[in-house]
Amino acid sequence: MSGGMYAWTAVMQNTLTTLNLSDRQIGLISFASGLGANIASPVSGFFVDTLFRRRLKCVSLGCMAIAAALLALFALGVPLAEGDAPALAESYPLLVALAVGVGLAQGGFAPLTYELGAELLYPVPEGTSAGLLVLGINASCLALILVQDALRQYINYVVAATWVLCTALVAAGVRERYRRADAESAVGVAP
């Protein structure tokens, strides 16, 4: 999902052509999303480490659901064809604010994914679980970039729907287990 987000912001110049915005304005929307992600990542890591150590799935699902909802609103703010009116009122400040919110939610989710992956795959080394996640990120990024021309006006809907689907899959399919933390506790290693 993070790969899809990285690609989504990278292809905005091509996918927001139905809006009457300059390249600079579209670039700012993309930058705003990335900035939100960069701010949220260390903050979410800190709060999870201090307050929600064994609630990674819950916090991740919260961030994913927020991102999915904001992406859906973003998609509704972009007309499907030139000259059409978007489902929401066309508003540049709204799109920037939604992009920041999406970035914050995605940035809040990203470090938790690595942590939960390390917990679920333990005793597999953390580098291996992180490598598998990066492989998935790169594959989803590549997939979105490859289909962006065919889905140009629908790409915002595709990204939002993908987040909704992935949120449902994580909610239903991931069983939260803290194998690494339990093993470290058993041998007296501080978390």
C-alpha positions in Angstrom: 0.0 0.0 0.0 2.8 2.4 0.8 4.2 1.7 -2.7 0.9 2.7 -4.2 1.0 5.9 -2.2 4.4 6.7 -3.4 3.4 6.1 -7.0 0.1 8.0 -6.5 2.0 11.1 -5.5 4.5 10.6 -8.3 2.0 10.4 -11.1 -0.3 13.3 -10.0 1.0 15.5 -12.8 -0.6 13.0 -15.2 -3.7 12.1 -13.2 -4.9 15.5 -12.1 -5.1 16.9 -15.6 -8.9 17.3 -15.4 -8.4 20.1 -12.8 -7.6 23.6 -13.8 -4.3 23.6 -11.8 -0.8 24.6 -12.7 2.0 22.0 -12.5 3.3 23.9 -9.5 -0.1 23.5 -7.7 -0.2 19.8 -8.5 3.4 19.5 -7.3 2.4 21.1 -4.1 -0.4 18.6 -3.5 2.1 15.8 -4.1 4.6 17.4 -1.8 2.0 18.0 0.9 1.2 14.3 1.0 4.9 13.3 1.3 5.5 15.9 3.9 2.6 14.6 6.0 4.0 11.0 5.7 7.5 12.2 6.8 6.1 14.0 9.8 3.8 11.1 10.9 6.3 8.3 10.6 8.6 9.1 13.6 5.6 10.4 15.6 3.6 7.2 15.2 6.7 5.1 16.0 7.2 7.0 19.2 3.6 6.7 20.3 3.4 3.0 19.5 6.7 2.3 21.3 5.5 4.2 24.4 1.7 3.8 24.6 0.5 1.1 22.2 3.3 -1.5 22.2 1.0 -4.5 21.7 -1.6 -2.7 19.6 0.2 -2.5 16.2 -2.7 -4.0 14.3 -5.3 -1.8 15.9 -3.3 1.4 15.3 -2.4 0.3 11.8 -6.0 -0.4 10.9 -7.0 3.1 12.3 -4.4 4.7 10.1 -5.4 2.6 7.1 -9.1 3.4 7.5 -8.3 7.1 7.8 -6.2 7.0 4.6 -8.9 5.1 2.7 -11.6 7.6 3.7 -9.4 10.6 2.8 -8.4 9.0 -0.5 -12.1 8.5 -1.3 -12.8 12.1 -0.5 -9.8 13.2 -2.6 -11.1 11.1 -5.6 -14.5 12.7 -5.2 -12.8 16.1 -5.5 -11.3 15.4 -8.9 -13.5 15.4 -12.0 -13.4 12.3 -14.1 -13.3 14.2 -17.4 -12.3 17.7 -18.5 -15.2 20.1 -18.1 -17.1 17.8 -15.6 -17.8 18.9 -12.1 -16.3 16.7 -9.3 -18.7 15.0 -6.9 -17.3 17.3 -4.2 -16.8 21.0 -4.8 -13.6 21.6 -6.7 -11.3 23.2 -4.2 -7.5 23.4 -4.3 -7.1 24.0 -0.6 -9.3 21.0 0.1 -7.2 18.8 -2.1 -4.0 20.0 -0.4 -5.6 19.4 3.0 -6.8 15.9 2.0 -3.3 15.1 0.6 -1.7 16.1 3.9 -4.2 13.9 5.8 -3.5 11.0 3.5 0.2 11.5 4.0 -0.2 11.7 7.8 -2.2 8.5 7.8 0.1 6.6 5.5 3.1 7.9 7.4 1.6 6.7 10.6 0.9 3.3 9.2 4.3 2.7 7.4 6.6 2.1 10.4 4.0 0.0 12.1 4.0 -2.4 9.1 7.7 -3.1 9.6 7.3 -3.6 13.3 4.3 -5.9 13.0 6.0 -7.8 10.1 9.1 -8.4 12.3 6.8 -9.7 15.1 4.8 -12.0 12.9 7.7 -13.5 11.0 10.0 -14.0 14.1 12.4 -15.8 14.3 13.1 -14.8 10.7 15.6 -11.9 10.9 14.1 -8.3 10.8 16.1 -7.6 7.7 14.4 -10.4 5.9 10.9 -9.3 6.9 11.8 -5.7 6.0 13.1 -6.8 2.7 9.9 -8.6 1.9 7.9 -5.5 2.7 10.2 -3.4 0.5 9.7 -5.9 -2.3 5.9 -5.5 -1.9 6.2 -1.7 -1.8 8.3 -1.6 -5.0 6.0 -4.1 -6.8 2.9 -2.0 -5.9 4.6 1.2 -6.9 5.6 -0.3 -10.3 2.2 -1.7 -10.9 0.5 1.7 -10.3 3.0 3.5 -12.6 2.5 0.9 -15.3 -1.4 1.3 -15.3 -1.5 5.0 -14.7 -1.9 5.9 -18.4 -4.8 3.4 -18.9 -6.5 4.4 -15.7 -5.6 8.1 -15.7 -8.9 9.7 -14.7 -9.8 6.7 -12.5 -6.5 6.3 -10.7 -7.6 8.2 -7.5 -10.6 5.8 -7.3 -8.3 2.8 -7.9 -5.9 3.9 -5.1 -8.8 4.5 -2.7 -10.5 1.2 -3.5 -7.1 -0.6 -3.0 -6.7 1.0 0.4 -10.3 -0.1 1.4 -9.6 -3.7 0.2 -6.2 -3.9 1.9 -7.7 -2.5 5.2 -10.4 -5.2 5.0 -7.8 -7.9 4.3 -5.6 -6.8 7.2 -8.6 -6.7 9.5 -9.8 -10.1 8.6 -6.5 -11.9 7.8 -3.8 -10.7 10.1 -3.6 -12.4 13.5 -1.7 -10.1 15.8 1.1 -12.1 17.5 4.1 -10.7 19.3 6.6 -13.6 18.8 9.7 -11.5 19.0 8.6 -9.5 22.0 7.6 -12.7 23.8 10.9 -14.4 23.0 12.8 -11.3 24.2 10.8 -11.1 27.4 11.4 -14.8 28.1 15.2 -14.3 28.1 15.1 -11.0 30.0 15.9 -8.6 27.1 14.3 -5.2 27.6 11.9 -4.3 24.7 
